[in-house]
Amino acid sequence: MQPRKHRCQTIRAATDDRMTDKRPDGGQIARGGKALYGASIGILMLEARFPRIPGDMGNALTWPFPVHYRIVRGASPDRVVRRRAEGLLDDFIAAARELVTDGVDGITTNCGFLSLFQDELAAAAGVPVATSSLMQAPMIQATLPPGKRVGILTISVDTLTEEHLQKAGVPRGTPVVGTDGGREFSRVILNNEESLDVEAARQDLIEAGRDLAQANPDLGAILLECTNMVPYAADVRRATGLPVFSIYSFICWFQSALAPRGKF
């Protein structure tokens, strides 16, 4: 039996072809040009102190591939979610350009509300940009049977505006339910608290998912807007019986194009 390859070996094999040229004698010439290699995805992070448990986008152990982070100073959860990231566009652009200079091949962010900056970041970064989990909505909708539609769970239904949805290409009329009415998840994240009752947060997501499904009998799938919801995606799936999409599903798809595997 062949020994099982370590995941790190698989990742290296997927990127070697872009870093080397083969010589006629079978040797290799290594090519440079950037400061880091092997981390195709650059993540623009809010400046926050709340716990980032495994599964959270800001926990590096979440990802099955290397990522490169850049914190945007002053971008608090309150400022980005409740105040439309006012005054922060230039800071996000500067941080995105730094990530590209370092060597990443694509940019994402750790807040679905940053769909507001999609056009500007894509224009400024010079590489593919996927600001928000919400951008999956049209693709998810296209996969569903006739008469079914996607619904969204958000961390703040009161401040997720039509402009946020339109910038991400979300179909008009898509149902949205928030975790705002819960007792833990939205409060801890948006108020940037340093302690999280994980089970209480899980219940907030389960209850919001059930509310969304019960209010919309035609629901065919659920999309998690908030990148901090990923640890509870399986719980929402079990509670509703519906497929659950998230920033994790989106960025795994995104990364697979930036560093495609070969030599199967």
C-alpha positions as CSV (number, residue, x, y, z in Angstrom):
1,M,0.0,0.0,0.0
2,Q,1.3,3.5,-0.9
3,P,1.9,5.7,2.2
4,R,-0.7,8.4,2.6
5,K,0.6,11.9,1.6
6,H,0.6,14.6,4.2
7,R,-1.7,17.5,3.3
8,C,1.3,19.9,3.1
9,Q,2.8,17.7,0.4
10,T,-0.4,18.0,-1.6
11,I,-0.4,21.7,-1.3
12,R,3.2,22.0,-2.4
13,A,2.6,19.8,-5.4
14,A,-0.2,22.0,-6.4
15,T,2.0,25.1,-6.5
16,D,5.4,23.9,-7.7
17,D,4.6,24.3,-11.4
18,R,4.1,28.0,-10.9
19,M,7.4,28.5,-9.1
20,T,9.8,26.5,-11.3
21,D,10.8,25.8,-14.9
22,K,12.1,22.4,-16.0
23,R,15.5,22.2,-17.7
24,P,16.1,19.7,-20.6
25,D,18.3,17.7,-18.2
26,G,15.4,17.3,-15.7
27,G,16.6,19.9,-13.3
28,Q,14.6,22.9,-12.2
29,I,15.0,26.7,-12.2
30,A,13.2,28.4,-9.3
31,R,11.5,31.6,-10.1
32,G,11.0,34.5,-7.6
33,G,9.3,37.9,-7.8
34,K,7.3,38.1,-4.6
35,A,7.9,38.0,-0.9
36,L,5.9,34.8,0.0
37,Y,4.7,31.7,-1.7
38,G,2.1,29.0,-1.0
39,A,-0.6,31.4,0.5
40,S,-2.8,32.2,-2.5
41,I,-5.5,33.8,-0.4
42,G,-5.1,37.1,1.4
43,I,-7.7,37.9,4.1
44,L,-8.5,41.5,5.1
45,M,-9.4,41.3,8.8
46,L,-11.4,43.5,11.0
47,E,-9.7,44.7,14.1
48,A,-11.4,42.7,16.8
49,R,-10.8,40.9,20.1
50,F,-13.8,38.5,20.3
51,P,-13.0,34.8,20.4
52,R,-12.3,33.1,17.0
53,I,-13.0,29.4,17.5
54,P,-12.0,26.8,15.0
55,G,-14.2,27.2,11.9
56,D,-14.1,31.0,12.3
57,M,-12.5,32.7,9.2
58,G,-10.0,34.4,11.4
59,N,-8.8,31.2,13.0
60,A,-6.0,30.0,10.7
61,L,-6.6,26.4,11.7
62,T,-9.9,26.6,9.9
63,W,-8.3,26.5,6.4
64,P,-7.1,23.3,4.6
65,F,-4.5,25.6,2.8
66,P,-2.2,28.4,4.0
67,V,-3.7,31.9,4.1
68,H,-2.2,35.3,4.7
69,Y,-3.9,37.9,7.0
70,R,-3.8,41.7,7.2
71,I,-5.6,43.5,9.9
72,V,-7.3,46.8,8.9
73,R,-6.8,49.0,11.9
74,G,-9.8,50.9,13.1
75,A,-12.2,48.5,11.3
76,S,-14.2,47.4,14.3
77,P,-17.2,45.1,13.9
78,D,-19.5,48.0,15.0
79,R,-18.0,50.4,12.5
80,V,-18.2,47.9,9.6
81,V,-21.6,46.3,10.3
82,R,-23.6,49.1,12.0
83,R,-21.9,52.1,10.4
84,R,-21.3,50.9,6.8
85,A,-17.5,50.9,7.2
86,E,-17.6,54.7,7.0
87,G,-14.2,56.3,6.2
88,L,-12.4,52.9,5.8
89,L,-12.3,52.4,2.1
90,D,-8.8,53.8,1.6
91,D,-7.6,51.7,4.5
92,F,-9.0,48.5,3.0
93,I,-7.5,49.3,-0.4
94,A,-4.1,50.0,1.1
95,A,-4.2,46.7,3.1
96,A,-5.3,44.8,-0.1
97,R,-2.4,46.2,-2.1
98,E,0.0,45.2,0.7
99,L,-1.2,41.7,0.5
100,V,-0.8,41.6,-3.2
101,T,2.7,43.0,-2.9
102,D,3.5,40.3,-0.4
103,G,2.5,37.7,-2.9
104,V,-1.1,36.6,-2.6
105,D,-3.1,35.8,-5.7
106,G,-6.6,36.7,-4.5
107,I,-8.2,38.8,-1.8
108,T,-11.2,38.2,0.5
109,T,-12.5,39.9,3.7
110,N,-13.8,38.6,7.0
111,C,-17.1,40.5,6.9
112,G,-20.0,39.9,4.5
113,F,-21.0,43.6,4.9
114,L,-17.9,44.6,3.0
115,S,-19.8,43.8,-0.2
116,L,-20.1,47.6,-0.3
117,F,-16.4,47.8,-1.3
118,Q,-16.4,45.0,-3.9
119,D,-16.1,47.2,-6.9
120,E,-13.5,49.5,-5.5
121,L,-11.3,46.7,-4.1
122,A,-11.5,44.7,-7.3
123,A,-10.4,47.8,-9.3
124,A,-7.6,48.7,-6.9
125,A,-6.1,45.3,-6.0
126,G,-5.2,44.0,-9.5
127,V,-6.1,40.4,-8.5
128,P,-9.5,38.7,-8.1
129,V,-11.4,39.9,-5.1
130,A,-14.3,38.2,-3.3
131,T,-15.4,40.5,-0.5
132,S,-18.5,38.7,0.8
133,S,-20.1,35.4,1.3
134,L,-23.2,37.0,-0.1
135,M,-21.7,36.8,-3.6
136,Q,-22.6,33.1,-3.7
137,A,-26.3,33.8,-3.7
138,P,-26.8,33.9,-7.5
139,M,-24.8,30.7,-8.0
140,I,-26.7,28.9,-5.2
141,Q,-30.0,30.0,-6.7
142,A,-29.0,28.6,-10.1
143,T,-28.5,25.2,-8.5
144,L,-32.0,24.9,-6.9
145,P,-35.0,23.2,-8.3
146,P,-37.8,25.4,-9.8
147,G,-39.9,27.0,-7.1
148,K,-37.1,26.9,-4.5
149,R,-34.9,29.8,-3.4
150,V,-31.9,30.7,-1.2
151,G,-32.3,32.5,2.1
152,I,-29.8,34.4,4.1
153,L,-28.8,34.4,7.8
154,T,-27.1,37.6,8.9
155,I,-25.6,38.9,12.0
156,S,-27.6,42.2,11.8
157,V,-30.8,42.2,9.8
158,D,-31.5,45.8,10.7
159,T,-28.3,47.1,9.0
160,L,-28.0,44.7,6.0
161,T,-29.4,47.0,3.4
162,E,-30.6,46.6,-0.1
163,E,-27.4,48.2,-1.3
164,H,-25.3,45.5,0.5
165,L,-27.3,42.8,-1.2
166,Q,-27.3,44.5,-4.6
167,K,-23.5,44.9,-4.6
168,A,-23.2,41.2,-4.0
169,G,-25.6,40.3,-6.7
170,V,-28.2,38.8,-4.4
171,P,-31.6,38.3,-6.2
172,R,-34.2,40.8,-5.2
173,G,-36.7,39.5,-2.7
174,T,-34.3,37.0,-1.2
175,P,-35.5,36.3,2.4
176,V,-33.2,37.4,5.2
177,V,-33.3,36.6,8.9
178,G,-30.9,37.9,11.6
179,T,-29.4,36.5,14.8
180,D,-30.0,39.9,16.4
181,G,-32.9,38.4,18.4
182,G,-30.6,35.8,20.1
183,R,-28.9,36.2,23.4
184,E,-25.3,35.6,22.5
185,F,-23.9,35.5,19.0
186,S,-24.7,39.0,17.6
187,R,-24.1,40.7,20.9
188,V,-20.6,39.3,21.4
189,I,-19.4,39.8,17.9
190,L,-20.8,43.3,17.3
191,N,-19.8,44.6,20.7
192,N,-16.4,43.0,20.4
193,E,-16.6,41.1,23.7
194,E,-13.8,38.8,24.7
195,S,-15.9,35.9,26.1
196,L,-18.3,33.8,24.0
197,D,-20.7,31.1,25.3
198,V,-20.3,28.8,22.3
199,E,-23.4,26.7,23.0
200,A,-25.6,29.8,23.4
201,A,-24.2,31.1,20.1
202,R,-25.0,27.7,18.5
203,Q,-28.6,27.9,19.7
204,D,-28.9,31.5,18.2
205,L,-27.9,30.1,14.8
206,I,-30.1,27.1,15.1
207,E,-33.1,29.1,16.1
208,A,-32.5,31.7,13.3
209,G,-32.2,29.0,10.8
210,R,-35.4,27.4,11.8
211,D,-37.2,30.7,11.8
212,L,-35.9,31.3,8.2
213,A,-37.1,27.9,7.0
214,Q,-40.5,28.1,8.8
215,A,-41.2,31.5,7.4
216,N,-40.3,30.4,3.9
217,P,-41.7,27.0,2.9
218,D,-40.0,27.4,-0.6
219,L,-36.5,27.6,0.9
220,G,-34.0,25.4,-0.9
221,A,-30.7,26.5,0.7
222,I,-29.3,28.8,3.4
223,L,-26.4,31.2,3.0
224,L,-24.5,32.4,6.0
225,E,-23.6,36.1,5.5
226,C,-21.3,36.3,8.6
227,T,-17.9,34.8,8.5
228,N,-18.1,34.0,12.2
229,M,-21.1,31.7,11.6
230,V,-19.1,28.9,9.9
231,P,-18.5,26.9,13.2
232,Y,-22.3,26.4,13.4
233,A,-23.0,25.6,9.7
234,A,-23.4,21.9,10.4
235,D,-25.8,22.6,13.2
236,V,-28.0,24.7,11.0
237,R,-27.9,22.0,8.3
238,R,-29.1,19.4,10.8
239,A,-31.8,21.6,12.3
240,T,-33.3,22.6,8.9
241,G,-32.3,19.7,6.6
242,L,-31.2,22.3,4.0
243,P,-27.8,22.8,2.3
244,V,-25.8,25.5,4.1
245,F,-23.3,27.7,2.3
246,S,-20.8,30.0,4.0
247,I,-17.6,32.0,3.5
248,Y,-15.8,28.7,3.9
249,S,-17.5,27.1,0.9
250,F,-16.9,30.3,-1.1
251,I,-13.2,30.7,-0.3
252,C,-12.4,27.0,-0.8
253,W,-13.9,27.3,-4.3
254,F,-12.0,30.6,-4.9
255,Q,-8.7,29.2,-3.7
256,S,-9.1,26.1,-5.9
257,A,-8.9,28.3,-9.0
258,L,-5.9,30.3,-7.7
259,A,-3.9,27.2,-6.9
260,P,-5.4,24.4,-8.9
261,R,-4.2,20.9,-8.2
262,G,-2.6,18.9,-11.0
263,K,-0.7,15.7,-11.7
264,F,-3.6,13.4,-10.6
